[in-house]
Amino acid sequence: MDEGRPLFQQIAEQIEASILDGSLAADTQAPSTNELAAFHRINPATAAKGINQLVSDGILYKKRGIGMFVASDARRRVLDRRRESFARDFVEPLLAEARRLGLSAADVRDLIEKGGQGR
């Protein structure tokens, strides 16, 4: 676990990663709160907070008396949200710094295509 972010958020991100890599497919059962708590040695309430976050986001849904399941469109939802955050957290700051350095969009594209190697 990463010390820098809340545990419940890390739990949610781990489940999302499993959805993205295909190890948790649509309409399959997600790990229970108790399983997550035991595996990570955390309070079940913390694990539940991560699960509930995913339910609010439409990534998981509850089958009463059975458990949590992956929504049919969960992978698309996770990809859409992560692409948006990637643009906001990485691309926008990259382009802002490029402008400060006098680099054009073509210059940035060339740097990316060269794997980040200088000119």
SEFI-469921 format. One record per residue (C-alpha): residue number from 1; residue in three letters; x, y, z. Coordinates in nm, 3 decimals. Example, Ala and Ser with C-alpha at 12.3 -4.5 7.8 and 13.67 -1.06 7.14 Angstrom:
+-----+-----+---------+---------+---------+
:   n : res :      px :      py :      pz :
+-----+-----+---------+---------+---------+
:   1 : ALA :   1.230 :  -0.450 :   0.780 :
:   2 : SER :   1.367 :  -0.106 :   0.714 :
+-----+-----+---------+---------+---------+
//
This chain:
+-----+-----+---------+---------+---------+
:   n : res :      px :      py :      pz :
+-----+-----+---------+---------+---------+
:   1 : MET :   0.000 :   0.000 :   0.000 :
:   2 : ASP :   0.109 :   0.356 :  -0.071 :
:   3 : GLU :   0.152 :   0.573 :   0.238 :
:   4 : GLY :   0.065 :   0.891 :   0.046 :
:   5 : ARG :  -0.303 :   0.821 :  -0.032 :
:   6 : PRO :  -0.595 :   0.713 :   0.185 :
:   7 : LEU :  -0.629 :   0.335 :   0.216 :
:   8 : PHE :  -0.990 :   0.331 :   0.094 :
:   9 : GLN :  -0.881 :   0.508 :  -0.224 :
:  10 : GLN :  -0.602 :   0.255 :  -0.277 :
:  11 : ILE :  -0.852 :  -0.030 :  -0.234 :
:  12 : ALA :  -1.080 :   0.126 :  -0.498 :
:  13 : GLU :  -0.784 :   0.179 :  -0.735 :
:  14 : GLN :  -0.671 :  -0.183 :  -0.694 :
:  15 : ILE :  -1.017 :  -0.309 :  -0.784 :
:  16 : GLU :  -1.023 :  -0.073 :  -1.082 :
:  17 : ALA :  -0.683 :  -0.205 :  -1.192 :
:  18 : SER :  -0.821 :  -0.561 :  -1.176 :
:  19 : ILE :  -1.112 :  -0.452 :  -1.393 :
:  20 : LEU :  -0.877 :  -0.288 :  -1.644 :
:  21 : ASP :  -0.643 :  -0.589 :  -1.666 :
:  22 : GLY :  -0.936 :  -0.827 :  -1.705 :
:  23 : SER :  -0.889 :  -1.025 :  -1.386 :
:  24 : LEU :  -1.229 :  -0.890 :  -1.272 :
:  25 : ALA :  -1.465 :  -0.919 :  -1.567 :
:  26 : ALA :  -1.808 :  -0.762 :  -1.606 :
:  27 : ASP :  -2.078 :  -0.922 :  -1.392 :
:  28 : THR :  -1.829 :  -1.122 :  -1.184 :
:  29 : GLN :  -1.821 :  -1.097 :  -0.807 :
:  30 : ALA :  -1.576 :  -0.851 :  -0.655 :
:  31 : PRO :  -1.380 :  -0.934 :  -0.338 :
:  32 : SER :  -1.584 :  -0.883 :  -0.023 :
:  33 : THR :  -1.513 :  -0.615 :   0.234 :
:  34 : ASN :  -1.396 :  -0.882 :   0.479 :
:  35 : GLU :  -1.167 :  -1.045 :   0.220 :
:  36 : LEU :  -1.010 :  -0.709 :   0.138 :
:  37 : ALA :  -0.974 :  -0.619 :   0.506 :
:  38 : ALA :  -0.808 :  -0.952 :   0.590 :
:  39 : PHE :  -0.577 :  -0.944 :   0.288 :
:  40 : HIS :  -0.459 :  -0.587 :   0.350 :
:  41 : ARG :  -0.483 :  -0.610 :   0.729 :
:  42 : ILE :  -0.704 :  -0.306 :   0.752 :
:  43 : ASN :  -1.029 :  -0.220 :   0.923 :
:  44 : PRO :  -1.334 :  -0.360 :   0.735 :
:  45 : ALA :  -1.491 :  -0.011 :   0.748 :
:  46 : THR :  -1.197 :   0.122 :   0.546 :
:  47 : ALA :  -1.238 :  -0.152 :   0.285 :
:  48 : ALA :  -1.612 :  -0.083 :   0.278 :
:  49 : LYS :  -1.545 :   0.284 :   0.210 :
:  50 : GLY :  -1.341 :   0.189 :  -0.099 :
:  51 : ILE :  -1.612 :  -0.050 :  -0.218 :
:  52 : ASN :  -1.884 :   0.210 :  -0.158 :
:  53 : GLN :  -1.687 :   0.463 :  -0.361 :
:  54 : LEU :  -1.695 :   0.221 :  -0.655 :
:  55 : VAL :  -2.068 :   0.163 :  -0.607 :
:  56 : SER :  -2.127 :   0.542 :  -0.615 :
:  57 : ASP :  -1.919 :   0.564 :  -0.933 :
:  58 : GLY :  -2.126 :   0.290 :  -1.099 :
:  59 : ILE :  -1.827 :   0.054 :  -1.118 :
:  60 : LEU :  -1.974 :  -0.207 :  -0.881 :
:  61 : TYR :  -2.333 :  -0.297 :  -0.799 :
:  62 : LYS :  -2.481 :  -0.487 :  -0.508 :
:  63 : LYS :  -2.677 :  -0.811 :  -0.531 :
:  64 : ARG :  -2.863 :  -0.821 :  -0.204 :
:  65 : GLY :  -2.744 :  -1.107 :   0.016 :
:  66 : ILE :  -2.479 :  -1.217 :  -0.233 :
:  67 : GLY :  -2.220 :  -0.940 :  -0.260 :
:  68 : MET :  -2.075 :  -0.682 :  -0.495 :
:  69 : PHE :  -2.040 :  -0.739 :  -0.868 :
:  70 : VAL :  -1.862 :  -0.561 :  -1.152 :
:  71 : ALA :  -2.097 :  -0.347 :  -1.362 :
:  72 : SER :  -2.127 :  -0.440 :  -1.728 :
:  73 : ASP :  -1.979 :  -0.105 :  -1.838 :
:  74 : ALA :  -1.727 :  -0.077 :  -1.553 :
:  75 : ARG :  -1.418 :  -0.108 :  -1.773 :
:  76 : ARG :  -1.535 :   0.174 :  -2.003 :
:  77 : ARG :  -1.621 :   0.394 :  -1.702 :
:  78 : VAL :  -1.281 :   0.338 :  -1.542 :
:  79 : LEU :  -1.099 :   0.402 :  -1.871 :
:  80 : ASP :  -1.297 :   0.722 :  -1.936 :
:  81 : ARG :  -1.230 :   0.858 :  -1.588 :
:  82 : ARG :  -0.861 :   0.765 :  -1.592 :
:  83 : ARG :  -0.813 :   0.919 :  -1.939 :
:  84 : GLU :  -0.969 :   1.242 :  -1.815 :
:  85 : SER :  -0.747 :   1.248 :  -1.508 :
:  86 : PHE :  -0.442 :   1.162 :  -1.721 :
:  87 : ALA :  -0.510 :   1.464 :  -1.940 :
:  88 : ARG :  -0.568 :   1.689 :  -1.638 :
:  89 : ASP :  -0.281 :   1.560 :  -1.423 :
:  90 : PHE :  -0.012 :   1.499 :  -1.686 :
:  91 : VAL :  -0.086 :   1.638 :  -2.032 :
:  92 : GLU :  -0.207 :   1.984 :  -1.931 :
:  93 : PRO :   0.092 :   2.049 :  -1.701 :
:  94 : LEU :   0.326 :   1.911 :  -1.970 :
:  95 : LEU :   0.186 :   2.150 :  -2.231 :
:  96 : ALA :   0.198 :   2.443 :  -1.988 :
:  97 : GLU :   0.567 :   2.376 :  -1.917 :
:  98 : ALA :   0.635 :   2.331 :  -2.289 :
:  99 : ARG :   0.484 :   2.676 :  -2.358 :
: 100 : ARG :   0.702 :   2.828 :  -2.083 :
: 101 : LEU :   1.006 :   2.670 :  -2.252 :
: 102 : GLY :   0.903 :   2.794 :  -2.596 :
: 103 : LEU :   0.833 :   2.445 :  -2.728 :
: 104 : SER :   0.561 :   2.400 :  -2.986 :
: 105 : ALA :   0.313 :   2.112 :  -2.994 :
: 106 : ALA :   0.524 :   1.964 :  -3.276 :
: 107 : ASP :   0.835 :   1.986 :  -3.055 :
: 108 : VAL :   0.653 :   1.804 :  -2.774 :
: 109 : ARG :   0.526 :   1.538 :  -3.017 :
: 110 : ASP :   0.882 :   1.488 :  -3.145 :
: 111 : LEU :   1.013 :   1.449 :  -2.789 :
: 112 : ILE :   0.744 :   1.192 :  -2.713 :
: 113 : GLU :   0.814 :   0.998 :  -3.031 :
: 114 : LYS :   1.184 :   0.993 :  -2.942 :
: 115 : GLY :   1.100 :   0.849 :  -2.601 :
: 116 : GLY :   1.178 :   1.169 :  -2.414 :
: 117 : GLN :   1.531 :   1.200 :  -2.549 :
: 118 : GLY :   1.647 :   1.557 :  -2.604 :
: 119 : ARG :   1.679 :   1.717 :  -2.945 :
+-----+-----+---------+---------+---------+
//
